[in-house]
Amino acid sequence: MQEQTALARLSEKIAAVVQQYKELRDDNEMMQLEMAELKIQTEQKDQEIARLVEQLESIVENLESFMA
């Protein structure tokens, strides 16, 4: 009888650990997807900044040549 109780408690604890593992695995997967999306967004913003810097440099060069 006592073995069944211990076995039942152990089974409950194992089920809880497995459930927690699944939840953490799912959270990890979501975070990895979110991180990948953020990396893509960062790359896009970096490209946009580089394009704007080039435009600004071109404008400054034009202004400098106009004023010279």
Order of alpha helices (4+ residues) and beta strands (2+ residues): alpha
